[in-house]
Amino acid sequence: MFSRLFGKPLPAPAPPSTAGRLVYAVGDVHGRLDLLQPLAASLTADMAQSAFAERPLLVFLGDYVDRGPASAGVIELILELSTEADIEVRALKGNHEEAMLAFLDDPAFGATWMAHGGAATLASYGVQPPAARTDPEAWAEIREAFAGALPATHLAFLQGLGLMTTVGDYAFVHAGVRPGVPLDRQSEHDLLWIRYEFLDAPGPFEKIVVHGHTPMEQPQLTLRRLGIDTGAYATGVLTAVRLEGDSQRIIQAHARKPAAATA
């Protein structure tokens, strides 16, 4: 209204920026090493074709474990990528990593973890859950077996996961942020678990929030948030977003379909 009264249009908001850095973010993997391997290959190939003064940043948004068959392999691949001299890797904690650590702290949490896909993670480390999910002694034995099978590097990885990282106009978290709360005052629970209070908020937030946690059939790229969890463990589609300057581009890996049977 005031812009019309004075005859001067309001300036358009500046496009989002990565502050001169090439950034990739990867959505929830959930044990799908078969998808992470080709996606990582696509990302590193893309990096090789890009020229930036600062090395590219690769952000993982959490939920590496549970549901899919190769949680241990997923963590190992992320650790391998972290050793690459020409890539910076920042891995964030998801609510499923929180559950995995909770079981290591308290065997009684085992049944709850199993209800959310933890059996697949145990199996990826060569440990089977007890037949009776309510047997506390059995869970204590499984916890000890799991702790013994978990490499020290994997435990250190889990314990060192961050909750949020920011680059330019973007904030990267697992689940989302609590509307109305400054980014530096967000609770860990909200960063790992929030859903509809964040998804339905009109925004804007302090920064554009790049997140996973809530699976969608297609990535959601809006002015306030980029949702890139495409439910890889069930859909066979693992999604990343490439951020360069003010551009946003989706890169995906798709599961190979079995060949059609012949008569």
Solvent accessible surface area in square Angstrom, and as a share of the most:
residue,aa,sasa,rsa
1,M,149,0.66
2,F,147,0.61
3,S,24,0.15
4,R,188,0.69
5,L,119,0.59
6,F,154,0.64
7,G,63,0.60
8,K,152,0.64
9,P,119,0.75
10,L,142,0.71
11,P,121,0.76
12,A,89,0.69
13,P,125,0.79
14,A,91,0.71
15,P,82,0.51
16,P,32,0.20
17,S,43,0.28
18,T,0,0.00
19,A,79,0.61
20,G,57,0.55
21,R,19,0.07
22,L,1,0.00
23,V,0,0.00
24,Y,0,0.00
25,A,0,0.00
26,V,1,0.00
27,G,1,0.01
28,D,3,0.02
29,V,0,0.00
30,H,7,0.03
31,G,0,0.00
32,R,35,0.13
33,L,37,0.19
34,D,74,0.38
35,L,1,0.01
36,L,1,0.01
37,Q,95,0.42
38,P,61,0.38
39,L,0,0.00
40,A,8,0.06
41,A,61,0.47
42,S,49,0.32
43,L,3,0.01
44,T,47,0.27
45,A,52,0.40
46,D,23,0.12
47,M,16,0.07
48,A,89,0.69
49,Q,156,0.70
50,S,30,0.19
51,A,102,0.79
52,F,63,0.26
53,A,120,0.93
54,E,90,0.40
55,R,110,0.40
56,P,18,0.12
57,L,0,0.00
58,L,1,0.01
59,V,0,0.00
60,F,2,0.01
61,L,0,0.00
62,G,0,0.00
63,D,3,0.01
64,Y,1,0.00
65,V,0,0.00
66,D,0,0.00
67,R,100,0.36
68,G,3,0.03
69,P,101,0.64
70,A,25,0.19
71,S,0,0.00
72,A,17,0.13
73,G,22,0.21
74,V,0,0.00
75,I,0,0.00
76,E,74,0.33
77,L,28,0.14
78,I,0,0.00
79,L,41,0.20
80,E,92,0.41
81,L,14,0.07
82,S,56,0.36
83,T,113,0.65
84,E,81,0.36
85,A,93,0.72
86,D,92,0.48
87,I,8,0.04
88,E,37,0.17
89,V,28,0.16
90,R,70,0.25
91,A,18,0.14
92,L,4,0.02
93,K,31,0.13
94,G,0,0.00
95,N,11,0.05
96,H,9,0.04
97,E,0,0.00
98,E,56,0.25
99,A,14,0.11
100,M,0,0.00
101,L,31,0.15
102,A,31,0.24
103,F,0,0.00
104,L,15,0.07
105,D,125,0.65
106,D,70,0.36
107,P,38,0.24
108,A,81,0.63
109,F,64,0.27
110,G,0,0.00
111,A,41,0.32
112,T,64,0.37
113,W,1,0.00
114,M,13,0.06
115,A,80,0.62
116,H,91,0.41
117,G,18,0.17
118,G,0,0.00
119,A,31,0.24
120,A,26,0.20
121,T,0,0.00
122,L,0,0.00
123,A,47,0.36
124,S,34,0.22
125,Y,25,0.09
126,G,67,0.65
127,V,11,0.07
128,Q,120,0.53
129,P,29,0.18
130,P,17,0.10
131,A,114,0.88
132,A,55,0.43
133,R,106,0.39
134,T,125,0.73
135,D,54,0.28
136,P,99,0.62
137,E,132,0.59
138,A,20,0.15
139,W,7,0.03
140,A,44,0.34
141,E,122,0.55
142,I,25,0.13
143,R,58,0.21
144,E,106,0.48
145,A,49,0.38
146,F,0,0.00
147,A,37,0.29
148,G,68,0.66
149,A,40,0.31
150,L,15,0.07
151,P,56,0.35
152,A,85,0.66
153,T,85,0.49
154,H,6,0.03
155,L,60,0.30
156,A,63,0.49
157,F,23,0.10
158,L,0,0.00
159,Q,123,0.55
160,G,63,0.60
161,L,18,0.09
162,G,31,0.29
163,L,55,0.27
164,M,50,0.22
165,T,17,0.10
166,T,60,0.35
167,V,14,0.08
168,G,30,0.29
169,D,60,0.31
170,Y,0,0.00
171,A,0,0.00
172,F,0,0.00
173,V,0,0.00
174,H,1,0.00
175,A,1,0.01
176,G,0,0.00
177,V,3,0.01
178,R,80,0.29
179,P,46,0.29
180,G,86,0.83
181,V,53,0.31
182,P,56,0.35
183,L,18,0.09
184,D,130,0.67
185,R,182,0.66
186,Q,22,0.10
187,S,54,0.35
188,E,69,0.31
189,H,120,0.54
190,D,16,0.08
191,L,7,0.03
192,L,1,0.00
193,W,99,0.35
194,I,8,0.04
195,R,73,0.27
196,Y,136,0.52
197,E,93,0.42
198,F,0,0.00
199,L,12,0.06
200,D,108,0.56
201,A,11,0.09
202,P,124,0.78
203,G,29,0.28
204,P,125,0.78
205,F,31,0.13
206,E,114,0.51
207,K,60,0.26
208,I,21,0.11
209,V,0,0.00
210,V,0,0.00
211,H,2,0.01
212,G,0,0.00
213,H,13,0.06
214,T,13,0.08
215,P,67,0.42
216,M,59,0.26
217,E,162,0.72
218,Q,129,0.57
219,P,28,0.18
220,Q,57,0.25
221,L,70,0.35
222,T,56,0.32
223,L,169,0.84
224,R,49,0.18
225,R,16,0.06
226,L,0,0.00
227,G,4,0.04
228,I,1,0.00
229,D,7,0.04
230,T,6,0.03
231,G,4,0.04
232,A,2,0.02
233,Y,81,0.31
234,A,77,0.60
235,T,79,0.46
236,G,6,0.06
237,V,30,0.17
238,L,2,0.01
239,T,1,0.00
240,A,0,0.00
241,V,0,0.00
242,R,24,0.09
243,L,0,0.00
244,E,59,0.26
245,G,30,0.29
246,D,86,0.44
247,S,52,0.33
248,Q,57,0.25
249,R,114,0.42
250,I,54,0.27
251,I,21,0.11
252,Q,56,0.25
253,A,7,0.05
254,H,116,0.52
255,A,38,0.29
256,R,233,0.85
257,K,187,0.79
258,P,125,0.79
259,A,101,0.78
260,A,94,0.73
261,A,104,0.81
262,T,128,0.74
263,A,154,1.19
